[in-house]
């Protein structure tokens, strides 16, 4: 059931339009991530939902009610910022209870709700500490508890993990997802980190230059990108030049080899096109059983994965294979066979 609807949202700052006709319907309890590079408009959309920016056009509907002209304090929305934004003169307990106190909730009810929130983030033992006495991860968990305490209809998170170190980021994003699922709260999460978005989202909006290039599940976004930008921004990508040999039969020619691909080809016979392939979709083999032969230009040992780059007809293609303790990585300068799964080749749109 659609709970948060963004209809034809636009936002301009002077002559510069930063959000172009943005549309999306988000279901109740759904976790949606806005993913994209700096300046793509993702935070501007979030700020319009929160009420911190007024749309130049369009409407924001929450649970059937138009929120577009409401002030931030008139919307039942919780927000967590990149900078923790905790009150330095208040301890953890008072920070979490601040919104409840402003709303005029009875003291006994505030105490009960704050204890519930602190238990949710596993910080009951730090209730009397002040922000400067907490780690970055602990401060962000307190900020999350403060946002959730008033029982908002929608939770907005604006790059809440970007100031934390890598290990804390991973554990905290998993904790945020668990809390969101436990509470069933509709959530919008803004990030420029593709791994974050892929690991915790129900759906991802990949934004580019103020527009939603693609909206889909993490599986769809990674495996079936619909635009060149999405294909190149999410994950590592090989781009392979090809020529359409037979459009109706799905035949393309790469060098001297003709392959049958699964994607529909939106180009006439003889047209040059670009195909995308993820590094894990190909493999290395002996030259007798290969699609192509090439020369190893680099081999990186990344622990569980080995990334090998192979020069084929003057173009470099990357391959990711799982580490095999009994097989050392390929040696730079050696000739290897390259096998490509034609069904994994994606036709890139302009």
C-alpha positions as CSV (number, residue, x, y, z in Angstrom):
1,X,0.0,0.0,0.0
2,X,1.4,3.4,-1.0
3,X,2.2,5.5,2.0
4,X,4.5,8.3,0.8
5,X,3.9,9.7,-2.7
6,X,6.1,12.3,-4.5
7,X,4.3,13.8,-7.4
8,X,6.2,15.7,-10.1
9,X,8.6,17.3,-7.6
10,X,10.8,20.1,-8.9
11,X,13.2,22.4,-7.2
12,X,15.2,25.3,-8.5
13,X,17.6,27.6,-6.8
14,X,17.5,30.8,-8.9
15,X,18.1,29.8,-12.5
16,X,19.5,26.4,-11.6
17,X,17.1,23.5,-11.5
18,X,18.4,20.8,-9.2
19,X,15.4,18.4,-9.2
20,X,13.6,17.6,-12.4
21,X,10.0,16.1,-12.3
22,X,10.7,13.5,-9.6
23,X,8.0,10.9,-9.1
24,X,7.9,8.0,-6.7
25,X,5.4,5.9,-4.7
26,X,6.8,4.4,-1.5
27,X,4.9,1.6,0.4
28,X,4.3,1.6,4.1
29,X,7.2,0.0,5.9
30,X,9.5,0.1,2.9
31,X,13.2,1.0,3.1
32,X,14.2,3.1,0.1
33,X,17.7,4.5,-0.6
34,X,18.5,7.5,-2.8
35,X,21.9,6.7,-4.3
36,X,24.0,9.0,-6.4
37,X,27.0,11.3,-6.6
38,X,27.3,14.6,-4.8
39,X,25.1,17.3,-6.4
40,X,22.6,14.8,-8.0
41,X,19.7,16.1,-6.0
42,X,19.1,13.3,-3.6
43,X,19.5,15.3,-0.4
44,X,17.3,18.1,-1.9
45,X,14.5,15.6,-2.4
46,X,14.9,14.4,1.2
47,X,14.8,18.0,2.5
48,X,11.6,18.7,0.6
49,X,10.0,15.7,2.2
50,X,11.2,16.9,5.6
51,X,9.9,20.4,4.9
52,X,13.3,22.2,5.0
53,X,13.0,23.1,1.3
54,X,9.8,24.2,-0.5
55,X,9.2,22.5,-3.8
56,X,9.2,24.8,-6.8
57,X,6.4,22.4,-8.2
58,X,4.8,19.1,-7.2
59,X,3.2,17.6,-4.1
60,X,4.2,15.4,-1.2
61,X,1.5,13.1,0.2
62,X,1.9,11.1,3.4
63,X,-0.8,8.6,4.3
64,X,-3.2,10.3,2.0
65,X,-2.6,13.8,3.3
66,X,-0.9,16.6,1.4
67,X,2.2,17.8,3.3
68,X,3.6,20.1,0.7
69,X,2.8,23.4,2.4
70,X,3.3,22.3,6.0
71,X,6.3,23.5,8.1
72,X,8.8,20.8,9.4
73,X,7.3,20.8,12.9
74,X,3.8,20.2,11.5
75,X,4.9,17.0,9.8
76,X,5.2,13.8,11.7
77,X,8.6,13.0,10.4
78,X,11.8,11.9,12.1
79,X,15.2,12.9,10.6
80,X,18.8,11.8,11.3
81,X,21.6,14.0,9.9
82,X,25.1,13.3,8.8
83,X,26.5,15.4,11.7
84,X,24.9,13.9,14.8
85,X,23.3,17.2,15.8
86,X,23.0,16.2,19.5
87,X,22.6,18.8,22.2
88,X,26.0,19.0,23.9
89,X,24.5,20.3,27.2
90,X,22.1,17.4,27.5
91,X,22.9,13.8,28.4
92,X,21.7,10.8,26.3
93,X,18.5,10.4,28.2
94,X,17.5,14.1,27.7
95,X,18.6,14.1,24.1
96,X,16.3,11.2,23.3
97,X,13.4,12.7,25.2
98,X,13.8,16.2,23.9
99,X,11.1,16.0,21.2
100,X,8.7,14.3,23.6
101,X,9.2,17.1,26.1
102,X,8.5,19.8,23.5
103,X,5.3,18.0,22.5
104,X,4.1,18.2,26.1
105,X,4.1,14.5,26.9
106,X,3.7,13.7,30.6
107,X,7.0,13.1,32.5
108,X,6.2,9.5,33.3
109,X,5.4,8.7,29.7
110,X,8.6,10.4,28.5
111,X,10.6,8.3,30.9
112,X,9.0,5.1,29.7
113,X,9.4,5.9,26.0
114,X,13.1,7.0,26.4
115,X,13.9,3.8,28.2
116,X,12.2,1.9,25.4
117,X,14.3,3.7,22.8
118,X,17.5,3.2,24.7
119,X,16.8,-0.5,24.9
120,X,16.2,-0.5,21.2
121,X,19.7,0.9,20.5
122,X,21.3,-1.1,23.3
123,X,22.6,2.0,25.2
124,X,20.6,1.9,28.4
125,X,23.9,1.9,30.4
126,X,24.9,5.2,28.9
127,X,21.8,7.2,29.7
128,X,23.6,9.7,31.9
129,X,26.6,10.3,29.6
130,X,27.0,13.4,27.4
131,X,27.7,13.4,23.7
132,X,31.4,14.2,24.1
133,X,31.7,11.0,26.2
134,X,30.4,8.8,23.3
135,X,32.0,7.4,20.2
136,X,30.7,8.5,16.8
137,X,28.7,5.3,16.3
138,X,27.1,5.7,19.8
139,X,26.2,9.4,19.0
140,X,24.5,8.4,15.8
141,X,22.5,5.7,17.5
142,X,21.3,8.3,20.1
143,X,20.4,10.6,17.2
144,X,18.4,7.7,15.6
145,X,16.6,7.0,19.0
146,X,15.8,10.7,19.3
147,X,14.2,10.7,15.8
148,X,12.2,7.6,16.5
149,X,11.0,8.5,20.0
150,X,8.0,10.6,18.9
151,X,6.8,7.7,16.7
152,X,7.1,9.5,13.3
153,X,5.2,8.3,10.2
154,X,8.3,8.5,8.1
155,X,12.0,8.3,9.0
156,X,14.5,10.2,6.9
157,X,18.3,9.6,7.1
158,X,20.7,11.9,5.3
159,X,24.0,10.1,4.9
160,X,24.0,9.2,8.6
161,X,27.1,6.9,8.3
162,X,29.5,8.9,6.2
163,X,31.4,10.4,9.2
164,X,32.1,7.0,10.7
165,X,35.0,4.6,10.0
166,X,34.4,1.6,7.8
167,X,33.9,-1.1,10.4
168,X,31.4,0.9,12.4
169,X,29.6,1.9,9.3
170,X,28.9,-1.7,8.4
171,X,27.7,-2.7,11.9
172,X,25.5,0.4,12.3
173,X,23.8,0.1,8.9
174,X,22.8,-3.4,9.7
175,X,21.5,-2.2,13.1
176,X,19.5,0.6,11.4
177,X,17.9,-2.0,9.0
178,X,17.0,-4.3,11.9
179,X,15.4,-1.5,13.9
180,X,13.5,-0.3,10.8
181,X,12.2,-3.8,10.1
182,X,11.2,-4.3,13.8
183,X,9.3,-1.0,13.9
184,X,7.9,-1.3,10.3
185,X,8.5,2.4,9.7
186,X,8.6,3.8,6.2
187,X,12.2,5.0,5.7
188,X,14.2,7.0,3.1
189,X,17.9,6.7,3.3
190,X,20.3,9.0,1.4
191,X,23.8,7.8,0.5
192,X,26.5,8.0,-2.1
193,X,27.9,4.6,-1.0
194,X,26.6,1.9,-3.3
195,X,27.5,-1.0,-0.9
196,X,25.3,0.6,1.7
197,X,22.4,1.0,-0.6
198,X,22.7,-2.5,-2.1
199,X,23.0,-4.2,1.4
200,X,20.0,-2.7,3.3
201,X,17.4,-1.4,0.8
202,X,14.1,-2.8,-0.4
203,X,14.4,-0.5,-3.4
204,X,17.0,1.9,-4.7
205,X,16.6,5.2,-6.6
206,X,19.7,5.9,-8.6
207,X,19.8,9.7,-9.1
208,X,21.7,11.5,-11.8
209,X,21.5,15.3,-12.5
210,X,18.3,15.8,-10.6
211,X,16.5,12.8,-12.1
212,X,15.8,9.2,-11.1
213,X,17.7,7.3,-13.7
214,X,16.4,3.9,-12.4
215,X,14.2,2.7,-9.6
216,X,14.4,-1.0,-8.6
217,X,15.4,-3.6,-6.1
218,X,19.1,-4.0,-5.4
219,X,19.1,-7.2,-7.5
220,X,17.6,-5.3,-10.5
221,X,19.8,-2.2,-10.1
222,X,23.0,-4.3,-10.1
223,X,22.2,-7.0,-12.6
224,X,19.9,-5.2,-15.0
225,X,20.9,-1.5,-15.2
226,X,18.8,0.3,-17.7
227,X,21.1,3.3,-18.4
228,X,24.8,3.8,-19.0
229,X,25.0,6.0,-15.9
230,X,23.5,3.3,-13.6
231,X,25.6,0.6,-15.1
232,X,28.8,2.6,-14.5
233,X,27.9,4.1,-11.1
234,X,26.8,0.9,-9.4
235,X,29.6,-1.7,-9.1
236,X,32.6,-2.3,-11.3
237,X,31.8,-2.5,-15.0
238,X,33.4,-3.7,-18.2
239,X,32.3,-1.9,-21.4
240,X,32.8,-3.9,-24.5
241,X,32.5,-2.5,-28.1
242,X,30.4,-4.6,-30.4
243,X,28.6,-4.5,-33.8
244,X,25.0,-5.7,-34.4
245,X,25.2,-8.7,-36.6
246,X,21.5,-9.7,-36.6
247,X,19.1,-7.6,-34.5
248,X,16.2,-10.0,-34.7
249,X,18.3,-13.0,-33.7
250,X,20.2,-11.1,-30.9
251,X,23.5,-11.6,-32.6
252,X,26.4,-9.3,-32.0
253,X,30.0,-9.4,-33.2
254,X,32.8,-8.7,-30.8
255,X,36.1,-8.7,-32.7
256,X,35.9,-11.8,-34.9
257,X,33.5,-13.7,-32.5
258,X,29.7,-13.7,-33.0
259,X,27.7,-14.2,-29.8
260,X,24.0,-14.4,-29.0
261,X,22.9,-12.1,-26.3
262,X,19.7,-12.1,-24.2
263,X,19.0,-8.4,-24.2
264,X,16.9,-6.8,-26.9
265,X,19.0,-4.8,-29.3
266,X,17.6,-1.3,-30.0
267,X,19.9,-0.8,-33.1
268,X,20.0,-1.8,-36.7
269,X,22.3,-4.3,-38.2
270,X,25.8,-3.0,-38.7
271,X,25.4,-0.4,-35.9
272,X,28.2,-0.1,-33.3
273,X,26.9,-0.6,-29.7
274,X,28.4,-0.9,-26.3
275,X,27.8,-3.9,-24.0
276,X,28.3,-4.0,-20.3
277,X,29.6,-7.0,-18.3
278,X,30.2,-7.3,-14.6
279,X,33.7,-8.7,-13.7
280,X,32.2,-11.8,-12.0
281,X,30.2,-12.7,-15.2
282,X,33.4,-13.8,-17.1
283,X,36.1,-16.3,-16.3
284,X,39.7,-17.3,-17.3
285,X,40.4,-20.6,-19.0
286,X,42.9,-22.2,-21.3
287,X,43.0,-20.7,-24.7
288,X,41.5,-23.7,-26.4
289,X,38.1,-23.3,-24.7
290,X,38.0,-19.6,-24.6
291,X,35.9,-16.9,-26.3
292,X,39.0,-14.8,-26.7
293,X,42.7,-14.9,-25.9
294,X,44.4,-12.0,-24.1
295,X,47.4,-10.9,-22.0
296,X,47.3,-10.5,-18.2
297,X,48.1,-6.8,-17.4
298,X,47.6,-6.9,-13.7
299,X,46.5,-9.3,-10.9
300,X,45.2,-8.0,-7.6
301,X,44.8,-10.3,-4.6
302,X,41.9,-8.9,-2.6
303,X,41.5,-11.7,-0.1
304,X,38.4,-13.8,-1.0
305,X,38.5,-12.4,-4.6
306,X,41.2,-12.1,-7.2
307,X,40.7,-9.3,-9.8
308,X,42.6,-9.9,-13.0
309,X,42.8,-7.4,-15.9
310,X,43.3,-8.9,-19.3
311,X,44.2,-6.9,-22.5
312,X,42.0,-8.2,-25.4
313,X,42.4,-6.6,-28.8
314,X,43.8,-3.4,-27.2
315,X,40.9,-3.2,-24.6
316,X,41.2,-4.1,-21.0
317,X,38.6,-6.4,-19.4
318,X,38.4,-7.1,-15.6
319,X,37.5,-10.5,-14.2
320,X,36.7,-11.3,-10.5
321,X,37.3,-14.9,-9.4
322,X,37.1,-16.5,-5.9
323,X,40.4,-17.2,-4.3
324,X,41.5,-20.8,-4.6
325,X,44.3,-21.7,-2.1
326,X,45.6,-24.3,-4.5
327,X,45.8,-22.0,-7.5
328,X,48.0,-18.9,-7.5
329,X,46.9,-15.7,-9.2
330,X,47.7,-15.3,-12.9
331,X,51.1,-13.9,-13.7
332,X,51.4,-10.6,-15.5
333,X,52.4,-11.0,-19.1
334,X,51.1,-14.5,-19.6
335,X,48.5,-15.4,-22.3
336,X,45.2,-16.6,-20.9
337,X,41.8,-17.6,-22.4
338,X,38.8,-15.4,-21.6
339,X,35.4,-16.9,-21.4
340,X,32.3,-14.6,-21.5
341,X,28.8,-15.7,-20.7
342,X,26.7,-14.0,-23.5
343,X,23.6,-14.0,-21.3
344,X,25.4,-11.7,-18.9
345,X,26.0,-9.0,-21.5
346,X,23.8,-6.0,-21.1
347,X,23.1,-3.5,-24.0
348,X,23.9,0.0,-22.7
349,X,21.3,2.7,-23.6
350,X,22.4,6.2,-24.3
